[in-house]
């Protein structure tokens, strides 16, 4: 009887662990952006963020918007993770999703956080969402074509294993570093004050159009079925690394403006 009970508990624990590993798989990119943002927060913003998140870090909550996808009551937020744009379009000329997109999602988060009448619970929720969405905005394939779902249906290989173009930019290249998100964040490029100020300039829409230029390059960087290996990493890791850092700097800029 004891053996059967032990086996039942073991199976239950293993199943739970596997599910959790799946939820958090490949999220280091978001955590890097959150960690970098923390180092650029003003004292006032840092205090406000810490209070809303009850001590949890921006890196820790950066995966929240993905974690809640499994709960149908949050399904209205799913379109906020991306923007569908043809390669020759700008955000202004692109057909908008009536259910919202990254731009409208980020704007909603900012509105709630600025509203003095918003509840603490709502502010904490939309702060977590904002951290994730700003990260998504700076991943080029989150501003991809509608017909291939931002590269999700463009099948390629990564060191001989089947995957898709979106996954290469979401997780595969990051995994090749074989470093924790803290190590990745701590090894971000050393930028001057002028360089940081230049990154901070512009609106969310301007940032979308800027990232979309990289999106075009990504689409042209592969052929369907191609086996991507060291050469692809060599050619594109710097771009990915820059996007993680730029996303962090801009997230901090948004939060500093909100909590000024």
Wavefront OBJ file of the C-alpha trace (Angstrom):
o trace
v 0.000 0.000 0.000
v 2.813 2.372 0.924
v 4.632 1.565 -2.319
v 1.526 2.359 -4.388
v 1.042 5.621 -2.522
v 4.685 6.550 -3.087
v 4.409 5.821 -6.798
v 1.224 7.886 -7.075
v 2.837 10.883 -5.344
v 5.959 10.529 -7.491
v 3.949 10.522 -10.718
v 1.931 13.516 -9.522
v 5.076 15.445 -8.630
v 6.816 14.552 -11.885
v 3.799 15.643 -13.937
v 3.664 18.964 -12.105
v 7.378 19.560 -12.528
v 7.227 18.802 -16.253
v 4.352 21.220 -16.721
v 6.201 23.985 -14.855
v 9.371 23.400 -16.860
v 7.320 23.751 -20.047
v 5.783 27.005 -18.863
v 9.132 28.567 -18.121
v 11.051 27.084 -21.048
v 12.881 29.653 -23.125
v 11.921 32.694 -21.059
v 15.453 33.914 -20.313
v 15.115 36.636 -22.935
v 12.284 38.293 -21.017
v 14.179 37.950 -17.769
v 17.269 39.588 -19.278
v 15.191 42.570 -20.403
v 13.590 42.860 -16.960
v 16.950 42.630 -15.204
v 18.502 45.291 -17.431
v 15.504 47.584 -16.880
v 16.039 47.425 -13.116
v 19.493 48.932 -13.473
v 18.043 51.959 -15.314
v 15.150 52.749 -12.970
v 15.054 56.008 -11.050
v 14.878 55.768 -7.258
v 11.243 56.847 -7.310
v 10.282 54.323 -9.983
v 12.199 51.546 -8.237
v 10.333 52.230 -5.002
v 6.922 52.281 -6.745
v 7.637 49.088 -8.688
v 8.871 47.291 -5.585
v 5.715 48.263 -3.725
v 3.367 47.090 -6.486
v 5.206 43.812 -7.027
v 5.631 43.215 -3.285
v 9.353 42.715 -3.638
v 9.299 40.553 -6.746
v 11.749 41.629 -9.438
v 10.949 42.777 -12.963
v 12.867 39.731 -14.181
v 10.707 37.403 -12.099
v 7.377 38.838 -13.330
v 8.532 39.189 -16.940
v 7.092 35.787 -17.880
v 3.695 36.387 -16.235
v 1.879 37.317 -19.462
v 2.887 33.973 -21.011
v 2.072 31.959 -17.896
v -1.562 33.125 -17.856
v -2.172 32.036 -21.460
v -3.299 28.645 -20.185
v -6.198 30.308 -18.351
v -9.039 31.122 -20.750
v -10.237 34.037 -18.669
v -7.155 35.918 -19.885
v -7.648 35.076 -23.576
v -8.495 38.692 -24.435
v -4.854 39.607 -23.844
v -3.351 37.076 -26.244
v -3.380 39.398 -29.329
v -1.440 41.964 -27.303
v 1.733 39.872 -27.653
v 2.300 40.679 -31.324
v 1.589 42.857 -34.354
v 0.881 41.547 -37.850
v 2.525 43.672 -40.534
v 3.584 43.045 -44.100
v 7.229 43.772 -44.769
v 6.464 46.903 -46.795
v 4.157 48.386 -44.145
v 4.592 50.697 -41.200
v 2.454 50.488 -38.112
v 0.411 53.467 -39.330
v -0.439 51.801 -42.658
v -0.903 48.239 -41.370
v -4.368 46.790 -40.832
v -5.099 46.781 -37.109
v -6.399 43.831 -35.147
v -9.752 44.909 -33.626
v -8.848 42.828 -30.560
v -5.702 44.869 -29.979
v -1.971 44.392 -30.458
v 1.348 45.207 -28.828
v 0.902 48.955 -29.205
v -2.628 49.135 -27.827
v -1.672 46.639 -25.106
v 1.283 48.715 -23.942
v -0.807 51.881 -24.054
v -3.500 50.215 -21.918
v -0.905 49.176 -19.348
v 0.484 52.700 -19.158
v -2.999 54.205 -18.833
v -3.908 51.943 -15.910
v -0.600 52.584 -14.141
v -0.984 56.361 -14.491
v -4.612 56.423 -13.365
v -4.869 57.448 -9.710
v -8.236 55.690 -9.523
v -6.853 52.308 -10.614
v -6.795 49.694 -7.877
v -3.482 48.416 -6.561
v -4.423 44.969 -7.867
v -5.017 46.284 -11.389
v -1.802 48.279 -11.336
v 0.214 45.241 -10.289
v -1.414 43.108 -12.997
v -0.805 45.593 -15.819
v 2.726 46.312 -14.614
v 3.536 42.627 -15.046
v 1.922 42.663 -18.475
v 3.843 45.792 -19.484
v 7.193 44.212 -18.604
v 6.432 41.298 -20.906
v 4.970 43.303 -23.784
v 7.930 45.678 -24.019
v 10.124 42.596 -24.262
v 7.914 41.139 -26.984
v 8.036 44.401 -28.925
v 11.809 44.123 -29.260
v 11.771 40.518 -30.523
v 11.632 41.079 -34.319
v 9.378 38.105 -35.048
v 6.642 39.488 -32.802
v 6.160 42.090 -35.529
v 5.938 39.610 -38.368
v 3.678 38.665 -41.244
v 0.152 37.424 -40.667
v 0.370 34.556 -43.170
v 3.220 32.775 -41.361
v 2.269 33.848 -37.822
v 5.431 35.819 -37.245
v 7.675 33.056 -38.548
v 6.002 30.293 -36.533
v 5.099 28.382 -39.674
v 8.479 28.863 -41.374
v 10.130 25.525 -40.688
v 13.908 25.423 -40.331
v 16.452 23.340 -38.463
v 18.604 24.408 -35.566
v 21.770 22.307 -35.469
v 19.890 19.487 -37.200
v 16.743 19.581 -35.089
v 13.394 20.747 -36.461
v 12.089 24.100 -35.274
v 10.743 27.340 -36.749
v 12.093 30.819 -37.394
v 10.133 32.401 -34.547
v 11.518 29.893 -32.045
v 15.072 30.501 -33.249
v 14.748 34.148 -32.240
v 12.630 33.508 -29.148
v 14.765 30.807 -27.559
v 17.262 28.895 -29.671
v 19.916 31.576 -30.076
v 19.607 32.599 -26.434
v 20.125 28.989 -25.372
v 23.411 28.826 -27.289
v 24.896 31.249 -24.762
v 24.357 28.614 -22.056
v 24.227 31.409 -19.474
v 21.708 32.404 -16.825
v 19.622 35.521 -17.378
v 21.677 37.282 -14.683
v 24.920 36.476 -16.505
v 23.437 37.644 -19.790
v 22.176 40.899 -18.273
v 25.462 41.574 -16.481
v 27.299 41.144 -19.764
v 25.197 43.668 -21.688
v 27.148 46.212 -23.674
v 28.631 49.208 -21.859
v 26.762 52.190 -23.315
v 27.461 55.889 -22.917
v 24.888 58.308 -21.528
v 24.323 59.687 -25.045
v 23.756 56.204 -26.452
v 21.194 55.445 -23.744
v 19.422 58.755 -24.344
v 19.246 57.991 -28.068
v 17.680 54.588 -27.341
v 15.101 56.187 -25.019
v 13.894 58.656 -27.640
v 10.761 58.122 -29.676
v 7.293 56.705 -29.166
v 6.143 53.094 -28.886
v 4.952 53.289 -32.511
v 8.366 54.586 -33.615
v 10.005 51.683 -31.806
v 7.715 49.231 -33.614
v 8.731 50.621 -36.997
v 12.383 50.517 -35.963
v 12.207 46.863 -34.902
v 10.251 46.021 -38.055
v 13.315 46.946 -40.091
v 15.138 44.136 -38.294
v 12.141 41.863 -38.926
v 12.666 42.305 -42.658
v 16.308 41.263 -42.322
v 15.332 38.181 -40.304
v 12.862 37.024 -42.962
v 15.536 37.385 -45.627
v 18.145 35.595 -43.494
v 16.840 32.045 -44.009
v 15.408 29.619 -46.510
v 12.635 27.178 -45.582
v 14.151 23.948 -44.294
v 17.627 25.445 -43.903
v 19.856 23.964 -41.218
v 20.951 26.937 -39.124
v 24.190 26.471 -37.226
v 27.183 28.423 -35.901
v 27.279 30.816 -38.857
v 23.718 31.985 -38.186
v 24.509 32.573 -34.514
v 27.680 34.438 -35.459
v 25.762 36.682 -37.855
v 22.780 37.455 -35.598
v 23.629 37.053 -31.914
v 24.789 40.655 -31.631
v 21.460 41.881 -33.001
v 19.536 39.730 -30.536
v 21.766 40.845 -27.700
v 21.186 44.487 -28.625
v 17.414 43.989 -28.722
v 17.357 42.526 -25.223
v 19.302 45.509 -23.912
v 17.322 48.120 -25.843
v 14.093 46.586 -24.582
v 15.324 46.860 -21.002
v 16.372 50.471 -21.375
v 13.047 51.427 -22.938
v 11.050 49.556 -20.320
v 12.864 51.548 -17.642
v 12.184 54.774 -19.550
v 8.439 54.019 -19.630
v 8.392 53.188 -15.914
v 10.437 56.259 -15.000
v 7.968 58.435 -16.896
v 4.981 56.761 -15.221
v 6.315 57.062 -11.696
v 8.127 60.397 -12.026
l 1 2 3 4 5 6 7 8 9 10 11 12 13 14 15 16 17 18 19 20 21 22 23 24 25 26 27 28 29 30 31 32 33 34 35 36 37 38 39 40 41 42 43 44 45 46 47 48 49 50 51 52 53 54 55 56 57 58 59 60 61 62 63 64 65 66 67 68 69 70 71 72 73 74 75 76 77 78 79 80 81 82 83 84 85 86 87 88 89 90 91 92 93 94 95 96 97 98 99 100 101 102 103 104 105 106 107 108 109 110 111 112 113 114 115 116 117 118 119 120 121 122 123 124 125 126 127 128 129 130 131 132 133 134 135 136 137 138 139 140 141 142 143 144 145 146 147 148 149 150 151 152 153 154 155 156 157 158 159 160 161 162 163 164 165 166 167 168 169 170 171 172 173 174 175 176 177 178 179 180 181 182 183 184 185 186 187 188 189 190 191 192 193 194 195 196 197 198 199 200 201 202 203 204 205 206 207 208 209 210 211 212 213 214 215 216 217 218 219 220 221 222 223 224 225 226 227 228 229 230 231 232 233 234 235 236 237 238 239 240 241 242 243 244 245 246 247 248 249 250 251 252 253 254 255 256 257 258 259 260
